[in-house]
Amino acid sequence: MKILRVAGDLYPAFVGGIAIHAHEMSKMQASVGHEVTVYTSVWEDEPLEEARDNYRIVRFKGVTICRNPIAPRLLYRLLRERNAYDVIHAHSHLYSSTIFCAFMRMIGSSPLVVTNHGLISSIAPMWLQKLYIPTIGRWIYNTADKIICYTETERDQLIDLGIHPEKISVIHNGIDTELFAPLTDVTPKKQILWIGKYVPGKGVEYLLRGFQLFSSEFPDYTLLMIGRGPQKDDCLRMIEDLGLTEKVILRDFVQNRDLPKIYQQSSLFVLPSLMEGVPRTILEAMACGVPVACTELPQLVKIVSGCGLLFPLKDPEALAAALSTLVSDPEMAQTCGKNGRERAVSMYSWSDTVSKTQDLYASLIGGRAADKSRESRDGNLKHVPGVSSPDEVR
């Protein structure tokens, strides 16, 4: 297949769930023989075009609003090449690049697949999303040929938005369970791990306040925070104000291949987010056998139950209690870690995610090929003496 992937972010220039998902999906699809091109944005000093991991990357410069890149040249390129691929796969309805793809489908393009990476943005103001999601967001989903959701909960949210159920396929997010795996000979440090972006929806302020409460009872534990984002300076000031300078370690960037070791060295993984899709970090921690503590987001309850503890949103005291319970009960923590590993392997294999995505493409391409064949046949019939065209018959 000739696959065009369109993503606002791409790893490693940007470290986040969508960016890593787009990169890993492109890499694996290319490895099995598909011709994959990714249209994305320029975030750092990167070439406008390059080949990497057997797929082609084309980057576009533009302006950025609420961390949303808007590139007019991308719109022009899509207009010119909208029928040059077997399928177009756009990631997240929240990016302007996906709006462009939906516009191309509306005027006529290759089949469009859109992956929902969570209905609500953790970055854009909520008042703007309340206007955008039921209007432009719904239009994008109604225009797409197929929509991929990670969970049944997200599928129900889209149906409530007015999207036809037949358009929606539930294909779980996945991770490489061979790369992300436990090591039996590694004794974890007294370290709590958080990985994410420093943006409002990640709940970092509640994490720090909760960790301060936890630290008063367990002073020998540290908090390792890995990530970048516009609110990192605010986080640094808060760490100082809370007297946590000696107990919180911050790192900007870690290569994906080096993350398993960090998970394996950590006692717990914590996710205090106020909104998410299905974050890869939760699945990576589970695959490494690390118990997790996370907020009670509806789509995460079934995933995390039995593999860690859930706590209410915006509740530092409950966060601290969850951490305290897990570190105080090694047997519970060990059981949660074991359950997490088993669940990740059985239900969130990355190869299964890629395979099901390719099957979805094939179903669309088959229909398109049949339409083209029918058009060709009907056109040829018009030139056969004595045979009426289907239009004439009707």
FIVEX-727862 format. One line per 4 residues: number of its first residue (from 1); their letters; for each residue x, y, z of C-alpha. Coordinates in nm, 2 decimals. Each point is the difference from the previous one (the first is absolute). Layout:
N
NUM) A) X Y Z | ... $
END
This chain:
394
1) MKIL) 0.00 0.00 0.00 | 0.09 0.36 -0.04 | -0.08 0.16 0.33 | 0.00 0.37 0.08 $
5) RVAG) 0.01 0.08 0.37 | -0.07 0.35 0.12 | 0.10 0.10 0.35 | 0.06 0.33 0.17 $
9) DLYP) 0.28 -0.15 0.21 | 0.26 -0.26 -0.08 | 0.26 -0.17 0.23 | 0.28 0.08 0.09 $
13) AFVG) -0.05 0.37 -0.07 | -0.30 -0.02 0.23 | -0.04 -0.25 0.28 | -0.36 -0.09 0.06 $
17) GIAI) -0.26 -0.27 -0.06 | -0.11 0.11 -0.35 | 0.36 0.07 -0.11 | 0.13 -0.34 0.11 $
21) HAHE) -0.31 -0.18 -0.13 | 0.04 0.16 -0.35 | 0.37 -0.08 -0.01 | -0.03 -0.36 0.12 $
25) MSKM) -0.30 -0.07 -0.23 | 0.18 0.14 -0.30 | 0.32 -0.19 0.08 | -0.18 -0.34 0.04 $
29) QASV) -0.22 0.04 -0.30 | 0.31 0.09 -0.21 | 0.18 -0.31 0.14 | -0.26 -0.23 -0.14 $
33) GHEV) 0.02 0.15 -0.35 | -0.24 0.29 -0.02 | 0.10 0.33 -0.15 | -0.05 0.25 0.28 $
37) TVYT) 0.02 0.38 -0.01 | -0.06 0.22 0.30 | -0.10 0.37 -0.03 | 0.08 0.18 0.32 $
41) SVWE) 0.12 0.33 0.14 | 0.34 0.16 0.06 | 0.07 0.03 0.38 | 0.38 0.01 0.01 $
45) DEPL) 0.29 0.05 -0.24 | -0.11 -0.29 -0.22 | 0.02 -0.06 -0.38 | -0.32 0.06 -0.19 $
49) EEAR) 0.03 -0.34 -0.16 | 0.19 -0.32 0.11 | -0.03 -0.37 0.01 | 0.01 -0.17 0.34 $
53) DNYR) -0.07 -0.36 0.12 | -0.10 -0.08 -0.36 | -0.28 0.26 -0.03 | 0.01 0.35 -0.15 $
57) IVRF) -0.06 0.32 0.20 | -0.12 0.33 -0.15 | -0.01 0.29 0.24 | -0.18 0.33 -0.03 $
61) KGVT) 0.07 0.33 0.16 | -0.29 0.20 0.14 | -0.13 0.20 0.29 | -0.09 -0.16 0.34 $
65) ICRN) -0.31 0.08 0.20 | -0.06 -0.19 0.32 | 0.27 -0.24 -0.11 | -0.19 -0.06 -0.31 $
69) PIAP) 0.21 0.05 -0.32 | -0.18 0.16 -0.29 | 0.20 -0.04 -0.33 | -0.16 0.13 -0.32 $
73) RLLY) 0.25 -0.19 -0.21 | -0.13 -0.32 0.15 | -0.35 0.09 -0.13 | 0.14 0.06 -0.35 $
77) RLLR) 0.20 -0.32 0.00 | -0.31 -0.20 0.11 | -0.21 0.17 -0.27 | 0.26 -0.10 -0.26 $
81) ERNA) 0.05 -0.36 0.12 | -0.33 -0.09 0.16 | -0.06 -0.30 -0.23 | 0.37 -0.11 -0.03 $
85) YDVI) -0.03 -0.25 0.30 | -0.21 -0.30 0.07 | -0.10 0.14 0.34 | 0.05 0.31 0.20 $
89) HAHS) 0.02 -0.04 0.38 | -0.02 0.31 0.21 | 0.06 0.01 0.37 | -0.23 0.20 0.24 $
93) HLYS) -0.29 0.21 -0.09 | 0.16 0.29 0.19 | 0.27 0.08 -0.25 | -0.04 0.24 -0.29 $
97) STIF) 0.17 -0.26 -0.22 | -0.29 -0.24 0.06 | -0.24 0.28 -0.10 | 0.19 0.03 -0.32 $
101) CAFM) -0.03 -0.38 -0.06 | -0.38 0.01 0.06 | -0.03 0.29 -0.25 | 0.18 -0.21 -0.26 $
105) RMIG) -0.23 -0.29 0.07 | -0.30 0.23 -0.04 | 0.11 0.11 -0.35 | 0.13 -0.34 -0.10 $
109) SSPL) 0.30 -0.19 0.12 | 0.13 -0.34 0.10 | -0.19 -0.16 0.29 | 0.06 0.18 0.33 $
113) VVTN) 0.07 -0.17 0.34 | 0.01 0.22 0.31 | 0.13 -0.13 0.34 | -0.16 0.15 0.30 $
117) HGLI) 0.28 0.05 0.26 | -0.24 0.13 0.26 | -0.30 0.22 -0.06 | 0.12 0.29 0.21 $
121) SSIA) 0.33 0.19 -0.02 | 0.22 0.04 0.30 | 0.14 0.33 -0.14 | -0.28 0.20 -0.17 $
125) PMWL) -0.24 0.21 0.22 | -0.31 -0.18 0.09 | -0.23 0.28 -0.12 | 0.15 -0.04 -0.35 $
129) QKLY) -0.04 -0.38 0.00 | -0.36 0.03 0.10 | -0.05 0.20 -0.33 | 0.24 -0.21 -0.21 $
133) IPTI) -0.09 -0.36 0.08 | -0.38 0.00 -0.07 | 0.06 0.20 -0.32 | 0.33 -0.05 -0.18 $
137) GRWI) 0.10 -0.31 0.19 | -0.33 -0.17 -0.08 | 0.03 0.11 -0.37 | 0.35 -0.16 -0.02 $
141) YNTA) -0.13 -0.33 0.14 | -0.31 0.00 -0.22 | 0.22 0.07 -0.30 | 0.25 -0.29 0.07 $
145) DKII) -0.06 -0.34 -0.15 | 0.11 -0.17 0.32 | 0.08 0.11 0.36 | 0.23 -0.19 0.23 $
149) CYTE) -0.06 0.02 0.38 | 0.21 -0.17 0.27 | -0.29 -0.10 0.23 | -0.37 -0.06 0.00 $
153) TERD) -0.03 0.30 0.23 | 0.14 0.23 -0.27 | -0.22 -0.17 -0.26 | -0.31 0.08 0.22 $
157) QLID) 0.12 0.37 0.03 | 0.01 0.03 -0.38 | -0.34 -0.16 -0.04 | -0.14 0.25 0.25 $
161) LGIH) 0.16 0.27 -0.22 | -0.21 -0.12 -0.29 | 0.24 -0.22 -0.18 | -0.14 -0.32 -0.17 $
165) PEKI) 0.11 -0.31 0.19 | 0.08 -0.19 -0.32 | 0.28 0.25 -0.07 | 0.18 -0.07 0.32 $
169) SVIH) 0.25 -0.28 0.06 | 0.15 -0.07 0.34 | 0.37 -0.09 -0.04 | 0.19 0.02 0.33 $
173) NGID) 0.31 0.21 0.04 | 0.30 -0.23 0.02 | 0.36 -0.01 0.10 | 0.30 -0.23 -0.07 $
177) TELF) -0.03 -0.26 0.28 | 0.33 -0.14 -0.09 | 0.18 0.33 0.04 | -0.21 0.10 0.30 $
181) APLT) 0.04 -0.30 0.23 | 0.09 -0.07 0.37 | 0.35 -0.10 0.11 | 0.00 -0.25 0.29 $
185) DVTP) 0.35 0.08 0.11 | -0.06 0.38 0.04 | -0.10 0.13 0.34 | -0.20 0.32 -0.05 $
189) KKQI) 0.12 0.32 0.16 | -0.22 0.19 0.24 | -0.11 0.21 -0.29 | -0.34 0.11 -0.12 $
193) LWIG) -0.01 0.06 -0.38 | -0.20 0.25 -0.21 | 0.03 0.06 -0.37 | -0.20 0.26 -0.20 $
197) KYVP) -0.03 0.35 -0.12 | 0.00 0.31 0.23 | -0.35 0.12 -0.11 | -0.31 0.08 0.20 $
201) GKGV) -0.18 -0.33 -0.07 | 0.27 -0.22 0.14 | -0.07 0.09 0.37 | 0.36 0.07 0.09 $
205) EYLL) -0.09 0.24 0.28 | -0.21 -0.28 0.17 | 0.29 -0.24 -0.04 | 0.24 0.23 0.17 $
209) RGFQ) -0.24 0.08 0.29 | -0.08 -0.37 0.04 | 0.37 -0.10 -0.01 | 0.07 0.26 0.27 $
213) LFSS) -0.26 -0.17 0.22 | 0.14 -0.35 -0.08 | 0.36 0.12 0.05 | -0.08 0.11 0.36 $
217) EFPD) -0.08 -0.37 0.08 | 0.26 -0.16 -0.23 | 0.29 0.25 -0.02 | 0.24 -0.24 -0.17 $
221) YTLL) -0.20 -0.01 -0.33 | 0.08 0.23 -0.29 | -0.22 0.11 -0.29 | 0.15 -0.03 -0.35 $
225) MIGR) -0.18 0.23 -0.25 | 0.08 -0.04 -0.37 | -0.14 0.24 -0.26 | -0.02 0.34 -0.16 $
229) GPQK) -0.27 0.26 -0.03 | -0.09 0.37 0.04 | -0.08 -0.03 0.37 | 0.33 -0.16 0.10 $
233) DDCL) 0.13 0.33 0.15 | -0.32 0.02 0.21 | 0.07 -0.36 0.12 | 0.35 0.09 0.10 $
237) RMIE) -0.12 0.30 0.21 | -0.26 -0.22 0.16 | 0.26 -0.27 0.09 | 0.21 0.27 0.17 $
241) DLGL) -0.31 0.15 0.18 | -0.10 -0.35 0.13 | 0.36 -0.07 0.13 | 0.04 -0.29 -0.24 $
245) TEKV) 0.32 0.11 -0.18 | 0.20 -0.29 0.15 | -0.27 -0.26 -0.07 | -0.11 0.07 -0.36 $
249) ILRD) 0.22 -0.08 -0.29 | -0.08 0.15 -0.34 | 0.11 -0.12 -0.34 | -0.09 0.15 -0.33 $
253) FVQN) 0.02 -0.29 -0.25 | 0.08 -0.37 0.00 | 0.02 -0.21 -0.31 | -0.29 -0.25 -0.03 $
257) RDLP) 0.24 -0.29 -0.01 | 0.15 0.11 0.34 | -0.34 0.04 0.18 | -0.04 -0.37 0.09 $
261) KIYQ) 0.30 0.02 0.24 | -0.15 0.30 0.17 | -0.34 -0.17 0.05 | 0.18 -0.31 0.13 $
265) QSSL) 0.19 0.21 0.25 | -0.31 0.16 0.14 | -0.22 -0.12 0.28 | -0.32 0.16 -0.14 $
269) FVLP) -0.13 0.19 -0.30 | -0.24 0.29 0.07 | -0.24 0.17 -0.24 | -0.20 0.30 0.15 $
273) SLME) -0.15 0.11 -0.34 | -0.33 0.19 -0.02 | -0.06 -0.12 -0.36 | 0.16 -0.27 -0.22 $
277) GVPR) -0.07 -0.25 -0.27 | 0.18 -0.32 0.09 | 0.35 0.12 0.08 | 0.29 -0.22 -0.11 $
281) TILE) 0.18 0.07 0.33 | -0.26 -0.20 0.19 | 0.03 -0.30 -0.23 | 0.38 0.02 0.00 $
285) AMAC) 0.01 0.00 0.38 | -0.24 -0.29 0.01 | 0.21 -0.19 -0.26 | 0.31 0.05 0.22 $
289) GVPV) -0.19 -0.14 0.30 | -0.01 0.33 0.18 | -0.32 0.07 0.21 | -0.18 0.32 -0.09 $
293) ACTE) -0.19 0.27 0.18 | -0.22 0.21 -0.23 | -0.31 0.22 0.00 | -0.34 -0.16 -0.05 $
297) LPQL) -0.05 0.10 -0.36 | -0.28 -0.22 -0.14 | 0.20 -0.16 -0.28 | 0.28 -0.09 0.23 $
301) VKIV) -0.20 -0.17 0.28 | -0.02 -0.34 -0.17 | 0.36 0.02 -0.12 | 0.15 0.08 0.34 $
305) SGCG) -0.23 -0.20 0.24 | 0.20 -0.28 0.16 | 0.32 0.15 -0.14 | 0.02 0.30 0.24 $
309) LLFP) -0.22 0.25 0.19 | -0.23 0.27 -0.13 | -0.07 0.33 0.17 | -0.23 0.30 -0.07 $
313) LKDP) 0.10 0.29 -0.22 | 0.16 0.31 0.16 | 0.04 -0.18 0.34 | 0.36 0.02 0.13 $
317) EALA) -0.11 -0.18 0.33 | -0.14 -0.29 -0.19 | 0.31 -0.01 -0.23 | 0.23 -0.01 0.31 $
321) AALS) -0.22 -0.28 0.15 | 0.03 -0.21 -0.31 | 0.37 0.03 -0.01 | 0.02 -0.07 0.38 $
325) TLVS) -0.21 -0.31 -0.03 | 0.21 -0.15 -0.28 | 0.34 0.06 0.16 | -0.13 -0.12 0.33 $
329) DPEM) -0.13 -0.33 -0.14 | 0.28 -0.17 -0.21 | -0.22 -0.31 -0.06 | -0.28 0.22 -0.14 $
333) AQTC) 0.25 0.19 -0.22 | 0.15 -0.32 -0.12 | -0.34 -0.14 -0.09 | -0.10 0.32 -0.18 $
337) GKNG) 0.33 -0.01 -0.20 | -0.05 -0.36 -0.10 | -0.36 0.06 -0.10 | 0.11 0.31 -0.20 $
341) RERA) 0.25 -0.20 -0.20 | -0.25 -0.28 -0.08 | -0.26 0.25 -0.11 | 0.24 0.20 -0.22 $
345) VSMY) 0.12 -0.31 -0.18 | -0.34 -0.16 -0.05 | -0.19 0.32 -0.09 | 0.23 0.28 -0.11 $
349) SWSD) 0.26 -0.16 -0.23 | 0.13 0.26 -0.25 | 0.02 -0.26 -0.28 | -0.37 -0.07 0.05 $
353) TVSK) -0.08 0.38 -0.02 | 0.19 0.03 -0.33 | -0.16 -0.31 -0.15 | -0.35 0.11 0.08 $
357) TQDL) 0.07 0.34 -0.14 | 0.13 -0.15 -0.32 | -0.32 -0.22 -0.03 | -0.21 0.32 0.04 $
361) YASL) 0.20 0.16 -0.29 | -0.05 -0.31 -0.21 | -0.38 0.01 0.05 | 0.00 0.36 -0.13 $
365) IGGR) 0.23 -0.06 -0.29 | -0.19 -0.30 -0.11 | -0.32 0.20 -0.02 | 0.18 0.28 -0.19 $
369) AADK) 0.15 -0.26 -0.24 | -0.35 -0.14 -0.06 | -0.14 0.35 -0.07 | 0.28 0.06 -0.25 $
373) SRES) -0.06 -0.33 -0.16 | -0.37 0.07 -0.03 | 0.06 0.34 -0.14 | 0.24 -0.15 -0.26 $
377) RDGN) -0.24 -0.27 -0.09 | -0.29 0.24 -0.03 | 0.20 0.22 -0.22 | 0.10 -0.29 -0.23 $
381) LKHV) -0.36 -0.11 -0.03 | -0.09 0.33 -0.15 | 0.22 -0.09 -0.30 | -0.14 -0.35 -0.05 $
385) PGVS) -0.26 -0.01 -0.28 | -0.34 -0.12 0.13 | 0.09 0.02 0.36 | -0.17 0.27 0.21 $
389) SPDE) 0.20 0.18 0.27 | -0.12 -0.05 0.37 | -0.13 0.36 -0.01 | -0.21 -0.07 -0.31 $
393) VR) -0.14 -0.31 0.16 | -0.10 0.19 0.31 $
END
